[in-house]
Every structure is written in C-alpha cells, then in structure tokens.
Amino acid sequence: MPLDTPPDARPLASVLPGTAGRLDLGTLPRTSGLRLAQLGLRAGAAVTVLARTSGGGRLVAVGTTRIGLDRDTSRQLALLPAAS
Amino acid sequence: MTSLRPAPSRRRLLPARPAPSCHGDSPGTAATTGSPVVALVGAPNAGKSTLFNALTGGSRTVGNWPGTTVEVGRGVWEPTEDCCDGAARDLLDLPGAYSLDASSPDEELTARLFAGTANAPVPDLTVVVADAAHLARSLYLVAQLREADRRVVVALTMVDVAERRGVVVDAGRLTTALGVPVVELDPRRRSGRDALEQAVTAALSAPAAAARTRGELVDDDELAVADERFAWVDGAVSTAATEVPATPTVTDRVDRWVTAPVVGPLLFLLVMWGVFELTTTVATPLQDLLGRLVSGPVTAAGRGLFGLVGLERSWVAGFVLDGLVAGVGTLLTFVPLMAIMFALLALLEDSGYMARAALVTDRVMRRIGLPGKAFLPLVVGFGCNVPAISATRILPDARHRVMTALLVPFTSCSARLTVYVLIASTFFPSTAGTVVFAMYVLSIVLVVVVGLALRRTLWRTVGQEALVLDLPAYQRPTLRLTASVTWLRVRGFLRTAGGIIVVTVMVVWLLQAVPVTGSGSFGAVPPGDSLFAAVAKGIAVLFAPAGFADWHTAGALVVGFVAKEGVLSSWAQTYAAADPTAGLPPDALQAHVHAAFAASSGGAVGAAVFAFLVFLLAYTPCMATVAAQRREIGGRWTAFGIVLQLAVAWVGAVAVFQIVRLFT
C-alpha cells in the first residue's frame, strides 16, 4: 500500500465475500481509475464483495451494478471499512 | 513481422461492409439523401442493437453481453403511419461506449463520429440508450454530449430490471435534470416506440439544446473534468431516481457458484457439453429423415424429370444430381442440427451467462498473455470465425488484437460441426455427442497451446491488461429474440450453402468432368480418372503420415479451405459420381467414408479418424475468415496465420496418428 492509502485499507483481493466497505483506488494508476469510475467504481463508492472468482479476482457490487475484476486489479484496489 | 496495423485511425467509419460471414450482420442500408441522421449510442449491453432492430426491422446481432456490436450498423427508420412527419431517418447503431474517451477501436468509432474526424457527418440527433438499472454510468455520455450544442434524446431501457432491483426512475424529473427528453421503452418487447418517434421528431424540428455550462476547469486535467461530469450525473440521478440499499439478488447467489474457482470452470464445460449432446441427440433423427428425403424422393424425382426429356444419362443430369442434389442436399440435411445449436447458444447469450464465462476463463487467458476480455471474441468464434475476428476490436492493445485474431481460427466454428457430426456418427455412433464435445475441448486446448507458443516466441514482452467486466443481470430469454438470432444464423448457413457452396460444387463438378487418364470424355469420366482426382491424389501424398492419404478426403479438405461445409459437399459429390445408384443416402456416404479411412490407415482406422479431425479443426477455416483477418491485422499477419494453421494442423494430425496407432 502507498503512503497515502489509509492504514485500515485492505487489498480487495484479500477481502472475503460478503464484506462491504468503501472503495479506495489504492495503487491503481489514475488513468485506470477513470475507466473504473465510468463503470461506477469511484473512490469512496460503497461496494460489497460478492464472490471470489476462478482467477483469484473478485466480483463486486456497486449499487445495482455487478463488476468482475481480475486478480491484479483486485490487488491494486483497496477496501476501507464502511464506517470510516 | 514488425509492424502492427494502426487499427482505428485509418479505418473507414461508413459504410463498413463486413467480410462475408456465416451468420454476420448485414451491412445495412441508408435512407434517401438528405434524411436526418440519428445515432444510437450508449454503454455496452444497454440494448442499442435490439432497439435498432426494432426500429429498422434489421437483424443486427444482439446478445446479453458487452462487446456484441463492434461495427457501425446502418438502417432506415420508417416512422409508423400515425406518427410524425412521415419522413424516414437514417439510423446508425454505434458500438457500445461508456464515454467519448475511447480506449479500444470499437469505442473509437463512436468518439471519432462525434469529434467530427470520421468520414461521415456528425449525426443530426443522438439517442443515448440508457440502462435504468445502471443509470449513473449510462448518463456519463449524456454529460459529454451535452457539452456542445446537440440534439439529444435519452431512451431509458431496462426499467423493469431496475424496478426488480429496487431502482425507480422518474422520467419526467430526469428530463428536467438533464435538459433533454427522456423516453421509457423496452426494445426487447417492442414497447415505447411511438413515444420515441414523437420525441425524436419534436427534437429534430427544434433547435439543438444549448450546451450545458461547466464550472471553471482546466480542460487538460482529465480527472478534474471527469469529476465535474460525475458530479453533474450524480445530481441528475439523485433528483430522478430512488434506490433501495443493495441486497443480494438471485443473480448474485447464482454468480457465487458460476464464477467460483473450481465450480465455475467445471460448470462452463458442463454447459458446453450439454449444448453439443442435446444438439446431436435431437438433431440426428431429423437429419437422417432429411437425408433419406434428399437421396430418395428428391433424387428420384430429378432423375424422372431428366428421363422425361431424354437427358437421364447426360452430363447435365450428372451435374444436377451428383453435384447440386448430392452436394448441397447433403449440406441442407444439417439445417436442423445448426438450428438447434444456434438456438441453444442464443439462449445462453441472451441469459447473460457468456459474460460470466469470460470471467471464469480469465486465468487461462492470462497464461497465454491475453486479457480475460479476449475470451469474448474467442467464444464468438465457436459460432463463426468471421465476426469473431471483427470482435477483436474490443481489445485496446494492438498486440492483443493481433494475437487474438491469430487464435480465433483455432476456435471450432459451427461449419466444422457438420463434419464432426458425420464423422462421429460414422465411426463412434454410440458416443457421437461426446466426440463432438471433445473436439470443442480440443479446440480450447489448441487455443491455449498455440497462444503459449506465440507468447514465448513472438510476444515475450506483451503487457497485461486489467479485466474489468461489467456483468449483466441474468434475464429470462425471450422467444422472439432467441428465434430472431437463431434464424439470422440459420439464414447465414443457408446463404453459404446457396452461394459459396453451390459455386464450389460447380467447380468440383467441372474438375470431375474433365478426364485426365483413361478413355472417358467430358462429363462421362470415372471419378478416379478426372482432373479433380489427379490434383487430389497429388495432395493426398502429404497426408500419408497422418493415415488419410485418400484422394476423396484430400480433395474434400482442399475444398474445405473455401468453406468447411465444402468438405461434406465434396465428399457427397465424389462418392455420388462413383455410385451408379446415386443419389447417395446418408448411410451410403458414411460407408464410403468408412471404407476410405480403412484403406488409407493401414488398419488403424481410429487413429486416422482422430488425425483427420485434428487437421480439420486446426487448418484454415474458410476464405471469409482469411478476408476478415486481412482487414483487421493486415496481409502479412494473415499469411503468417495461414502458415501457422497449416503447420499446426499437419504436425498435430501426424502426431496423433503415429501415437494413437501404437495403442490400437
């Protein structure tokens, strides 16, 4: 995790299914963040991890949207506790 | 092999006539000159192509997965009788895009059109197809389009899906918030068309809406500009939509298993096995029935007609009965088989399962240096390789596109299925479905092995690309849509049979009519003495190490280079001409094929059959695929691909024959 990532952030790839929280863009490059944002995955968005996928990635819910992420992207993104 | 074709920048936007495809989209037509141009845009999978088909009566490929449309569709939108000014519109169906900031060639088509850099006029009006279930991300495009003076109408789709998920959108409030008309409609069930026509007519007769004003921003700060747009969209959504907190849906519960690490891939294989098992089980009796009809009453009637005019033994009768009836007729007996498989695949596509399959296969794709998204064009290849080659445009990286386009021919298209079924029912009648399924598994293995080889030789430094896949909600497939997609693909198969294959049959017949050895004359030559046989015998030598050095088989494979359906028509022709009782009932054709393999394999029939199937799977699918490759990745890569396919096919076939015969 980089220095500006909150200490209570956990890589999305290590979060168990069923966990909810707020998205942190973690180490993801800013340009990649824009593409995620267009799909609804913006920094601070409320997300729920729904499942671990066969490639080690994560299936997440953002509102009514369901997005599949590969393992590397899931490792770069982070999840903050919902209350923080 | 150093230059990659600069894919998007020089590609013509309109008119785009695609390479001929087994079941591809028609290139479309335009309204009369001067008609207003209306463009359909929107995020992938919002329902643009379904709406386009509903408005134009067109037959664009549709599916419940992102990336179904990669080319611009064009059609004439005729207003209904009791609506509007009666003037037709020129309707464009653009590839899905979340924004006008393109990241792949298919998205670039849309971006260039609105930037005015395409060789086509900027549309007079834009219909943004917005998915009510994912409203915020659907409206980002509206935010961008409204930054200039443009006529924009928002078509709100998936309202029923949104409501089931607890999202209610007030179209009136959204109209006020966005400053453009918003119309609810359901293109899958063809409702809301009149309201859209009226809104479009009103907007076309009014001045373009003034551009929305943005706050003070530095335009080159891309993220700051994007944040302003997101804020504008958030404002509109919060005004017009109410949403209950997300709770796990049926889709979520299903997805937990469908995308799971072990269950997901197994389920994928099970689903595909079910498709082919069901296809072969249900279709076989129908196919036999049609085969007997063609070889019995149809041939007898033809023979009778020629007898009436005294031409029963003429070359004309030979051409019609041994050529067209035997060749094309045999192919037509596969229509039920194709229809059943196309219907099952259409059900899977419409249900939303295919996008999950891409997620499940991501790990394998990465191993060969491709992003999981590359699975989507590859899976299209299992239907037809031609649109699959075009679908590589959804990949942002040029090297990924070239590599995927080189791998697509190894996906087993439906044309090859006809030959598998004939071979499997001839040599493995009790396990035909499983053998056919095994060919599809082998096809996947070939894609992986060749992909690995390419990565370790040509593309050692190819970068990885993130997989961020928007998964559509599962939906109950509609009969109309399934029937429409099935018919579109069956029609493509029939067109191939009626076009390319008829021409191929004529050429084969002509070559068979020319004597090279013996004492025959034109049109009355034993098949083995013909020019066709002479050429095929020369080529057959190459297949001796693979166990199928028979001239009928070699000739059929050469004809199959044009189109794989030609393998069957060629076999049927050459054996029918040799059989004085022609036409050829299905079991007789099978008996001839069986005898040929028995003779050429030195007793190792099974090994030769497997080797033949491997060759058939791996070598160049058809000329249309070659043309599509040339268009997408250029001539040199296409030539490389042909050599690669032939090399893999021959080496694979020889290896299989030499190894398997040791155990039989």
Boltz contact constraints between the chains, C-beta under 6 A:
constraints:
  - contact:
      token1: [A, 34]
      token2: [B, 226]
      max_distance: 6.0
  - contact:
      token1: [A, 38]
      token2: [B, 98]
      max_distance: 6.0
  - contact:
      token1: [A, 38]
      token2: [B, 99]
      max_distance: 6.0
  - contact:
      token1: [A, 38]
      token2: [B, 140]
      max_distance: 6.0
  - contact:
      token1: [A, 39]
      token2: [B, 137]
      max_distance: 6.0
  - contact:
      token1: [A, 39]
      token2: [B, 470]
      max_distance: 6.0
  - contact:
      token1: [A, 40]
      token2: [B, 137]
      max_distance: 6.0
  - contact:
      token1: [A, 50]
      token2: [B, 252]
      max_distance: 6.0
  - contact:
      token1: [A, 51]
      token2: [B, 255]
      max_distance: 6.0
  - contact:
      token1: [A, 51]
      token2: [B, 256]
      max_distance: 6.0
  - contact:
      token1: [A, 51]
      token2: [B, 259]
      max_distance: 6.0
  - contact:
      token1: [A, 53]
      token2: [B, 259]
      max_distance: 6.0
  - contact:
      token1: [A, 53]
      token2: [B, 359]
      max_distance: 6.0
  - contact:
      token1: [A, 54]
      token2: [B, 261]
      max_distance: 6.0
  - contact:
      token1: [A, 54]
      token2: [B, 264]
      max_distance: 6.0
  - contact:
      token1: [A, 54]
      token2: [B, 265]
      max_distance: 6.0
  - contact:
      token1: [A, 54]
      token2: [B, 360]
      max_distance: 6.0
  - contact:
      token1: [A, 55]
      token2: [B, 362]
      max_distance: 6.0
  - contact:
      token1: [A, 55]
      token2: [B, 363]
      max_distance: 6.0
  - contact:
      token1: [A, 59]
      token2: [B, 255]
      max_distance: 6.0
  - contact:
      token1: [A, 59]
      token2: [B, 259]
      max_distance: 6.0
  - contact:
      token1: [A, 61]
      token2: [B, 246]
      max_distance: 6.0
  - contact:
      token1: [A, 63]
      token2: [B, 246]
      max_distance: 6.0
  - contact:
      token1: [A, 64]
      token2: [B, 133]
      max_distance: 6.0
  - contact:
      token1: [A, 64]
      token2: [B, 165]
      max_distance: 6.0
  - contact:
      token1: [A, 64]
      token2: [B, 167]
      max_distance: 6.0
  - contact:
      token1: [A, 65]
      token2: [B, 134]
      max_distance: 6.0
  - contact:
      token1: [A, 66]
      token2: [B, 471]
      max_distance: 6.0
  - contact:
      token1: [A, 67]
      token2: [B, 470]
      max_distance: 6.0
  - contact:
      token1: [A, 68]
      token2: [B, 359]
      max_distance: 6.0
  - contact:
      token1: [A, 68]
      token2: [B, 469]
      max_distance: 6.0
  - contact:
      token1: [A, 68]
      token2: [B, 471]
      max_distance: 6.0
  - contact:
      token1: [A, 69]
      token2: [B, 468]
      max_distance: 6.0
  - contact:
      token1: [A, 70]
      token2: [B, 362]
      max_distance: 6.0
  - contact:
      token1: [A, 70]
      token2: [B, 467]
      max_distance: 6.0
  - contact:
      token1: [A, 73]
      token2: [B, 466]
      max_distance: 6.0
